[in-house]
Amino acid sequence: MTLTLNTNVKAATVATFLVFGMNGLVFASWAARIPAVTQTLNLTSGQMGTLLLCIAVGSLVALPSAGWVVGRIGTANTIRGAGLLAAAAAAGIAFALMAGSVPTTAVALFFYGMGIGLWDVAQNIEGADVEHQLGRTVMPQFHAAFSGGAFLGAVIGAALSALGVGLPEHLLVIAVIVVVLSLTAPRYFLPAEPAGVSGPAADAPARHAKAPTAWKDGRTLLIGVVVLGATLTEGAGNDWIAKAAVDGLGAMESTGALLFALFVAAMTLMRFLGGRAIDRFGRVAVLRASMAAAAVGLALFVFAGNLVLAGAGAALWGMGAALAFPMGMSAAADDPRHGAARVSVVSTIGYVAFLAGPPLLGFLGDLTGIHLALLAIGAPILLALWLARAAEPLATESALK
């Protein structure tokens, strides 16, 4: 029985890793080719920004209900449904672009955002379940898979663009890949009620029982605030490091892109390696160290007088931004019975910040310059540092009450 359970956990680990990576690939396949959409539909930057809000709205509609969906049909079926929805929406975007229709593209992007949102919550819940079964921290590695998938998607998008392959054809191929993966990988997920569970956990009606008071749970909301700080930190770096280097340091665009690449590389590397640090020093200590590193890296990047120090700041910033979000997902899922609802709540709070934060920094940048505007995220970073104890693991006996 133990051998079978271990085999199931290993298979679920690989399947979850692939699902995270594919999610990143799908997201970047679209994001990397936004200029092609702007050209195809003959949109201004402002009009394109409005179109992109359709993805954000779709995700924000799906995220609050994702915990309920997982609680009703399980993570495997949620991934299947979300993958099929995202694939159908990607095909819809492709055909809308072929027709040159902005309204149809907007509708397809809305459902694309819904699919990605449901997918994201379900994969984090499955990742937390795998982590519980393994007895060690692996959530950061799953998020590293997302980052790696996003990097691969961006590279593929750039290559196809250089080869003259249109975005519609690109999205149709991605849609087929998503259908295949979303129907096969979940077969290897952990069963809804793992064999061998005994004691108080066995009395739970389901592993993902819905927690109707998740939005009223104080610990969950505090974890959400911590994750809010983390997603603002990551989102600001993703969207504004390159431009801030150009505007604030007088760097060339290629140099700004290299500083952004350094930020992403540091974040991805830390996600691959950070699990051991969490297991050794504890979630709270690593979370505090992460937020402190992000604050120091941000300050160094903003106030650096040369590109070498700015590069060091970008790397430290990326390292600090790497682990807080996956640790927040793990913390939200500490009680397996209510993990679905609580991960949904924390994800919703985090993604609101991730989607809304960078544009707000852009508006502030119009007043102060984007280089100095980045200092605004220092406040949520310090707040996350202060509230880090909220992510402290629940005691086993209290988690099951």
Buried (B, 14 or more C-beta within 10 A) or exposed (E): EEEEBEEBBBBBBEBBBBBBBBBBBBBBBBBBBBEBBBEBBEBEEEEBEEBBBBBBBBBBBBBBBBBBBBBEBBBBBBBBBBBBBBBBBBBBBBBBBBEEBBEBBBBBBBBBBBBBBBBBBBBBBBBBBBBBBBEEBBBBBBBBBBBBBBBBBBEBBEEBBEEEBBBBEBBBBBBEBBBEBBBEBBEBBBEBEBEEEEEEBEEBEBBBBBBEEBBEBEBBBBBBBBBBBBBBBBBBBBBBBBBBBBBBBEBEEEBBBBBBBBBBBBBBBBBBBBBEBBBEEBBBEBBBBBBBBBBBBBBBBBBBEEBEBBBBBBBBBBBBBBBBBBBBBBBBBBBBBBBBBBBBBBBBBBBBBBBBBBBBBBEBBEEEEBBBBBBBBBEBBBBBBBBBEBBBEEEEEEBBE
